[in-house]
Amino acid sequence: MTAAGVLDVLAGDRSRPRCEQVSVVVNRELSDRYRLLRFRSAAISERARAGQFVMLGPLGRSAPVLPRPMAIYTRDADAGVVDIVYGVVGYGTRALAEMTEGDLLAVTGPLGRGFVIEEGVERVLLVGRGVGICAMTTVAQDLAPTSVQVTAVLSGRNRESVLGQDVLRDCGADVLNVTDANGSSAVDAVRERLVRRFDDDPPQQILTSGSERLTRLAADLGARWNARTLVSVEAHMACGLGYCHGCAVGNGDGATEAPLVCRDGPVFGLRV
């Protein structure tokens, strides 16, 4: 249970993760708040399913750096590379920001359960704020060759903090940018805009991540349209594999432990 509703563990097997030492290909500024890091891994780029994540950290540091969970922003199996997007907020991400081409990363992945687009779905709505959209860009990658219509609501403090526009448009998605700066990101404003747009022909699935307020909105719209709603949950992790049991979400029933974000998620079904 979360403030937005009940979390259901999705069915299906997870990918078998690999632990690798990989090389940095690109590490550059993406905006005033975020950076893009590309690393080379043929296995992870090929195996990663939409919505999965990796645990990564720099090698060769004088001080230990715990790995950080990072959503897979894009992956290119032909080129054998994976992109992640991150903000510099503490020691670990500052260490990542200092890495240059050829430096080595310790990476474990792909991890967790990803998004599942059900058979017969014709329209999908993505709703994300800031770096939260990075959990869903791979969905658009997978749907690009299909006839499924993707609409994405991208929210941020200002234009510079809205992520994913180029990737999503390249995948054929219809992108709606909303920001705090012009007032368009207010939940009531977003809700009104989406109701006007979709009430007559709603999406069958809604995917969300990155904001408690937008997650509640997605759950509300899912109930209104009878659409299957999935949420990618963010959490602090130490291992990413379920060993440390540090990323439990919701409440257990006394007999069984609450779901773990790394093992049972990060993507869950959301019920109001």
N, C-alpha and C positions, 0 to 999 in steps of 0.2 A: 504494500500500500504506500502511495505517495500522496502529496497534496493534490495531484492532478487525477488520481484514480488508482486502480488496482493493476499491478504489473503481473503479466502472465509470461511464464517461460515458454519460448517457442520450441516447437518440435524440430527434429533434424540433428544430424551430426555436425560437429565442428571440424574445421580443417585441422590436420595434424601439423603443429608448429615446428619450426626449425630454429635452432640457435646458430647464428652465423656472425663472422666478422666481415663487415662489408665496407666498401670505400665510398666516401662522399663524392658525388659528382657535381652538385651545385649547392650552395648555401648563400642565399642572397635576401635582401630586403624585398618584401612583397607589398608592404604598406608602412604607414607610420607606426603600426603596432605589431605587425606580424612579419615572419620570415618564412621562406620556402626552402626546405632541405630535400634534396634528391639523393638517394643512394642506390647502388647497384646490387640487385639480387634477382637472379633469374627465377629461383624457386618461389620466393615470396610474391613476386610480380605475377607469376602464373597461377598460384594457388589462392591468392587473396580474393575473398568474396566481398560483395558490397556491404559496407558497414563494419567490417572487421578492423582490428587495430594491431599495432606492434608495440613492444616494449623496447626502448632504445636508449643508449647512453654512450658517451665518448670513451674511447680507449686511450691509454697512455697519459692519463692525468695524474699529477702528483698527489691529489686528494681524491678519495673515492666519490663517485657520483652514482647515485641509485638510478636505475633505468626509469624512464618516464613513459606512461601510456600515451600513444599518439594515434589518432585516427588516420587511416590511409586515405589521403586526399585524392590521388590518382595513381593508377598503376598501368604500365605498358609492358605486356608480356613479350612483345616483339623486340623491344629495346632492352628488356630485362631491368627496368628501373621502377622505383617507387618514390612518390612525392608525399611529404607530410608538410603541414603548415603549423607553426607554433608561435606563441608569444613569449617574449623574454620577460620573465617575472621573478626568477630566483636564481640560486647558484647553478642548479642543474641546466636550466635553459640558457643561462649566460655561457656556460661551458659549451653547449651546442652551438651558440651563435659565434663562438670563436673558431669553430672548425672550418677548414679550407679544403679545396679539392685534393683528393688523395688521402686525407685523414681517415682513420678507421673508427667505425662504430660497432658496438655490440648490439645485435638486433635479435629479438625472438618474435616469431610470428609466422603466419597470420594467426591471430588469437580471437576467441570469442565467437558468438553467434551473430550473424549479420542480418540484413534486411531480406525479406522474402516477398517478392511480388507474385501474387497469386495468379493462377491461370485464368485467362478471360478478362483480366483487368484492362480497361481502355484508357483510364485517366488516373494520374497519380499527382498528389500535391505534396511538395516539400516545404517545410516551414522551419527556418533556422535563424539563429542570431549569432553574429560574430563568427568565431572559430567553430561553433556548433555545426555550421553547414558542411564542414569538412568530413563529417560522418556520412554525408548523403551524396556527395558528388560522384562517388563510384556507382551509385544507383543510376544516375543519369548516364554514366558511361555505358553501363550494361544495357540500358533501354534505348540508346541512340540508334542501333540498327533495327529496332522494332517499330511497330505502329503505335505504341503506347504514348499518349500525350502527357508530357511532364510540365507542370507549372511549379515554379520555385519562388517563395517569398523569402527575401534576404533582408535581415534586419541588422542595424548597427547604429552606433552613436552618431556617425556622420558618413559621408560618401566614402572616405578613406578606410573606414573600418568595416565596410561591407565586403565580404569575401565571396569568391566562387563564381562571380558573374561571367568571366570569360570562359571558364571550363564548362559551365552549364549551357551557355549560349552555343558554344561549339558542339555540344551534344544535342542541340535542337530544342532545348527547354525554353519555355516562355518565362522570363525573369521579371519579378516585381520587386524593386528596391524600396525599402522603407527605412527612414532614419529618425533618430531623436531630434536632430537639428531642425527638421521642418515639421515635426509633429506627426508625420505619417506612420510612425512605428507604434503609436499608442494602440493598445490591444483592441479597444472599441473601434478605432478607425480601421485597423486591419480586418477585424471581424466583419464590419459593414461592407468593406470592399470585396471580401471573399464571398459573402452571402449574395451580394448583387451579381457577382460574376458566375457563381456556380449553383445557385439554388435550383435552376431549371435543368441543369445537366451536371450533377456533382461528381467529384472523383470517387472512385471505389476504394482507394487507399490514401491515407494521410500519414506522412512520415515527418518526425520532428526531432530536434535536439538543440541543446544550448541555452534554453531559457525556461524557467518554471512557468512564467506567465504565458509564453507561447505554447508550452505543453498543455496547460489547462485549456487554452483556446483550441488546440488541435483535438483534444478529447471532446470538447463541447461540439465542435463542428462534425466530428466523427459520429456523435450521437444524433445530431440533426440530420445528417445525410445517410445514416446507416453505413458508414464507411469504416473499414478496418483501419485502426490507428496503431502505429508502431512508434516507439520512442527509443532513441539511443541515449543511455544514461551515462553521465560522466561521474568518475569517482577517482579518489587517490588510491594508488595501488603500490604494493611493494614487489610483487612477483608477476602478476598477470596470468598466473596459471592455476590459481585456486589453492595453493599451498598455505598461504599466510592467513587466509580468511579475513582479510582486512577491508574488503569492499562489499560487505553485506548491505543489501538495500531492502528497506521495508522491515517487517517484523516476522520472525519465525512463529510457528504455532506451538512451541514448547517441546514438540517431539522432533521436529526437523528444523534445520537452520534456514534463515532467510536466504533468498537467492543471492549469489555472488555476481557482481557486475562482470568480472573477468571470465568466469566459467559459464554462467547461465545467461549472460548478456554479451555485450552491452545493449543489444537490441531486445526489447521486450514488447509484448502486446500490451495495449493500454485500454483499460475498461473504466468507465465512469461509474 
